[in-house]
Amino acid sequence: MKSYISLCLLILGGSLLLVKCSCGIGHLCSNPIPEISFLNFDSSRLKAVIIKEYINDGKYDHLTDSKVYSNALLPGPDTLQLYENSLVADGFSDYMITVPAVNKTWYLKGISFHPVHNKQASQCTSGMSWYLNDTLHQLPANIAGSSLPASIDIYR
């Protein structure tokens, strides 16, 4: 009898977790896609953009990856293409973003998603928040939409 109660509690707890994660029964919610956009930059300044990726803890002490992006027509063999002055990021890392041509570095951390279930429309949308240089930015769910790019704007 004791194991039956434990099993029922385990199933109930797991069900509640699934409902919370899926933003309602039968309504999986996809998150917006974080997109780092460089605004007000002269295109010659974006020939090199260095992105260092860190564990998502806000400390910037455990480097996991480093990439160089360029808006040049033919970037070098170890350089990724920067399309329309933007690049896609994931929501599971912190970033140090450096543009050497302007001698400036930005710190992006704490990207998180906030699902909201709209019962009338039977859909789930997700907002997003992040810190850029320790300033909180938020994108509400009704603007972000699901699976749409969410612009993280970097101004010169």
DAHU-V717521 format. One record per pair of residues at least 12 apart in sequence whose ideal C-beta (glycine too) atoms are under 10 Angstrom apart, sorted by sequence separation. I is the first residue (numbers start at 1). J is the second residue. If there is no record, write none. Layout:
BEGIN
i=I j=J
i=I j=J
END
This chain:
BEGIN
i=52 j=64
i=53 j=65
i=54 j=66
i=67 j=79
i=68 j=80
i=69 j=81
i=70 j=82
i=71 j=83
i=95 j=107
i=96 j=108
i=114 j=126
i=115 j=127
i=127 j=139
i=128 j=140
i=139 j=151
i=36 j=49
i=52 j=65
i=53 j=66
i=67 j=80
i=69 j=82
i=71 j=84
i=94 j=107
i=95 j=108
i=96 j=109
i=113 j=126
i=114 j=127
i=126 j=139
i=127 j=140
i=128 j=141
i=137 j=150
i=139 j=152
i=51 j=65
i=52 j=66
i=53 j=67
i=68 j=82
i=69 j=83
i=71 j=85
i=94 j=108
i=95 j=109
i=112 j=126
i=113 j=127
i=114 j=128
i=127 j=141
i=137 j=151
i=36 j=51
i=51 j=66
i=52 j=67
i=71 j=86
i=93 j=108
i=94 j=109
i=112 j=127
i=113 j=128
i=114 j=129
i=125 j=140
i=126 j=141
i=127 j=142
i=128 j=143
i=137 j=152
i=50 j=66
i=51 j=67
i=69 j=85
i=93 j=109
i=94 j=110
i=95 j=111
i=112 j=128
i=113 j=129
i=125 j=141
i=127 j=143
i=128 j=144
i=137 j=153
i=50 j=67
i=51 j=68
i=69 j=86
i=94 j=111
i=111 j=128
i=112 j=129
i=124 j=141
i=125 j=142
i=127 j=144
i=49 j=67
i=50 j=68
i=51 j=69
i=69 j=87
i=93 j=111
i=111 j=129
i=112 j=130
i=125 j=143
i=126 j=144
i=127 j=145
i=49 j=68
i=50 j=69
i=89 j=108
i=91 j=110
i=92 j=111
i=110 j=129
i=111 j=130
i=112 j=131
i=125 j=144
i=126 j=145
i=48 j=68
i=49 j=69
i=67 j=87
i=91 j=111
i=92 j=112
i=110 j=130
i=111 j=131
i=125 j=145
i=126 j=146
i=130 j=150
i=132 j=152
i=48 j=69
i=49 j=70
i=90 j=111
i=91 j=112
i=109 j=130
i=110 j=131
i=125 j=146
i=126 j=147
i=129 j=150
i=132 j=153
i=133 j=154
i=47 j=69
i=48 j=70
i=49 j=71
i=89 j=111
i=91 j=113
i=108 j=130
i=109 j=131
i=110 j=132
i=123 j=145
i=124 j=146
i=125 j=147
i=126 j=148
i=128 j=150
i=130 j=152
i=132 j=154
i=46 j=69
i=47 j=70
i=48 j=71
i=108 j=131
i=109 j=132
i=118 j=141
i=123 j=146
i=125 j=148
i=127 j=150
i=132 j=155
i=46 j=70
i=47 j=71
i=48 j=72
i=107 j=131
i=108 j=132
i=109 j=133
i=110 j=134
i=114 j=138
i=116 j=140
i=117 j=141
i=118 j=142
i=126 j=150
i=128 j=152
i=46 j=71
i=47 j=72
i=107 j=132
i=108 j=133
i=109 j=134
i=114 j=139
i=116 j=141
i=45 j=71
i=46 j=72
i=106 j=132
i=107 j=133
i=110 j=136
i=111 j=137
i=112 j=138
i=113 j=139
i=114 j=140
i=115 j=141
i=116 j=142
i=44 j=71
i=48 j=75
i=106 j=133
i=107 j=134
i=110 j=137
i=114 j=141
i=43 j=71
i=44 j=72
i=47 j=75
i=48 j=76
i=64 j=92
i=65 j=93
i=69 j=97
i=105 j=133
i=113 j=141
i=116 j=144
i=43 j=72
i=51 j=80
i=64 j=93
i=108 j=137
i=41 j=71
i=49 j=79
i=64 j=94
i=65 j=95
i=66 j=96
i=68 j=98
i=69 j=99
i=114 j=144
i=38 j=69
i=48 j=79
i=49 j=80
i=51 j=82
i=113 j=144
i=115 j=146
i=47 j=79
i=62 j=94
i=68 j=100
i=36 j=69
i=38 j=71
i=49 j=82
i=63 j=96
i=48 j=82
i=56 j=90
i=60 j=94
i=47 j=82
i=56 j=91
i=59 j=94
i=60 j=95
i=95 j=130
i=97 j=132
i=46 j=82
i=49 j=85
i=51 j=87
i=53 j=89
i=56 j=92
i=57 j=93
i=58 j=94
i=60 j=96
i=94 j=130
i=53 j=90
i=55 j=92
i=56 j=93
i=57 j=94
i=91 j=128
i=94 j=131
i=95 j=132
i=113 j=150
i=49 j=87
i=51 j=89
i=55 j=93
i=56 j=94
i=43 j=82
i=46 j=85
i=53 j=92
i=54 j=93
i=55 j=94
i=56 j=95
i=91 j=130
i=111 j=150
i=45 j=85
i=53 j=93
i=54 j=94
i=52 j=93
i=53 j=94
i=54 j=95
i=89 j=130
i=111 j=152
i=43 j=85
i=51 j=93
i=52 j=94
i=53 j=95
i=54 j=96
i=52 j=95
i=53 j=96
i=38 j=82
i=41 j=85
i=51 j=95
i=52 j=96
i=108 j=152
i=40 j=85
i=51 j=96
i=52 j=97
i=36 j=82
i=38 j=84
i=39 j=85
i=50 j=96
i=51 j=97
i=52 j=98
i=106 j=152
i=108 j=154
i=37 j=84
i=38 j=85
i=39 j=86
i=50 j=97
i=51 j=98
i=60 j=107
i=37 j=85
i=38 j=86
i=49 j=97
i=50 j=98
i=106 j=154
i=35 j=84
i=36 j=85
i=37 j=86
i=38 j=87
i=49 j=98
i=50 j=99
i=58 j=107
i=60 j=109
i=106 j=155
i=36 j=86
i=37 j=87
i=48 j=98
i=49 j=99
i=50 j=100
i=59 j=109
i=104 j=154
i=35 j=86
i=36 j=87
i=48 j=99
i=49 j=100
i=58 j=109
i=35 j=87
i=36 j=88
i=47 j=99
i=48 j=100
i=49 j=101
i=57 j=109
i=58 j=110
i=104 j=156
i=34 j=87
i=35 j=88
i=36 j=89
i=46 j=99
i=47 j=100
i=48 j=101
i=52 j=105
i=54 j=107
i=56 j=109
i=57 j=110
i=34 j=88
i=35 j=89
i=45 j=99
i=47 j=101
i=54 j=108
i=56 j=110
i=102 j=156
i=33 j=88
i=34 j=89
i=45 j=100
i=46 j=101
i=50 j=105
i=53 j=108
i=54 j=109
i=56 j=111
i=97 j=152
i=99 j=154
i=101 j=156
i=33 j=89
i=34 j=90
i=45 j=101
i=46 j=102
i=56 j=112
i=33 j=90
i=34 j=91
i=44 j=101
i=45 j=102
i=51 j=108
i=95 j=152
i=97 j=154
i=99 j=156
i=33 j=91
i=34 j=92
i=41 j=99
i=32 j=91
i=34 j=93
i=36 j=95
i=38 j=97
i=42 j=101
i=45 j=104
i=91 j=150
i=31 j=91
i=41 j=101
i=42 j=102
i=34 j=95
i=36 j=97
i=38 j=99
i=41 j=102
i=88 j=149
i=89 j=150
i=86 j=149
i=89 j=152
i=38 j=102
i=86 j=151
i=86 j=152
i=86 j=153
i=38 j=106
i=86 j=154
i=85 j=154
i=36 j=106
i=36 j=108
i=58 j=131
i=34 j=108
i=58 j=134
i=34 j=111
i=32 j=111
i=34 j=113
i=31 j=111
i=31 j=112
i=32 j=113
i=31 j=113
i=30 j=113
i=31 j=114
i=29 j=113
i=31 j=115
i=29 j=114
i=30 j=115
i=29 j=115
i=28 j=115
i=29 j=116
i=27 j=115
i=29 j=117
i=27 j=117
i=24 j=115
i=27 j=118
i=23 j=115
i=25 j=117
i=27 j=119
i=22 j=115
i=23 j=116
i=24 j=117
i=32 j=125
i=21 j=115
i=23 j=117
i=24 j=118
i=27 j=121
i=29 j=123
i=30 j=124
i=31 j=125
i=32 j=126
i=34 j=128
i=20 j=115
i=22 j=117
i=23 j=118
i=24 j=119
i=27 j=122
i=29 j=124
i=30 j=125
i=31 j=126
i=32 j=127
i=33 j=128
i=26 j=122
i=27 j=123
i=28 j=124
i=29 j=125
i=30 j=126
i=31 j=127
i=32 j=128
i=34 j=130
i=36 j=132
i=27 j=124
i=29 j=126
i=31 j=128
i=19 j=117
i=24 j=122
i=26 j=124
i=24 j=123
i=23 j=123
i=24 j=124
i=23 j=124
i=22 j=124
i=23 j=125
i=23 j=126
i=34 j=139
i=49 j=154
i=32 j=139
i=32 j=141
i=46 j=156
i=32 j=143
i=33 j=144
i=45 j=156
i=29 j=141
i=32 j=144
i=37 j=149
i=39 j=151
i=31 j=144
i=32 j=145
i=33 j=146
i=35 j=148
i=40 j=153
i=41 j=154
i=32 j=146
i=33 j=147
i=35 j=149
i=37 j=151
i=39 j=153
i=40 j=154
i=41 j=155
i=42 j=156
i=30 j=145
i=31 j=146
i=32 j=147
i=33 j=148
i=34 j=149
i=35 j=150
i=36 j=151
i=37 j=152
i=38 j=153
i=39 j=154
i=40 j=155
i=41 j=156
i=30 j=146
i=31 j=147
i=32 j=148
i=33 j=149
i=34 j=150
i=35 j=151
i=36 j=152
i=37 j=153
i=38 j=154
i=39 j=155
i=40 j=156
i=29 j=146
i=30 j=147
i=31 j=148
i=32 j=149
i=33 j=150
i=34 j=151
i=35 j=152
i=36 j=153
i=37 j=154
i=38 j=155
i=39 j=156
i=23 j=141
i=28 j=146
i=29 j=147
i=30 j=148
i=32 j=150
i=33 j=151
i=34 j=152
i=35 j=153
i=36 j=154
i=37 j=155
i=38 j=156
i=31 j=150
i=32 j=151
i=23 j=146
END
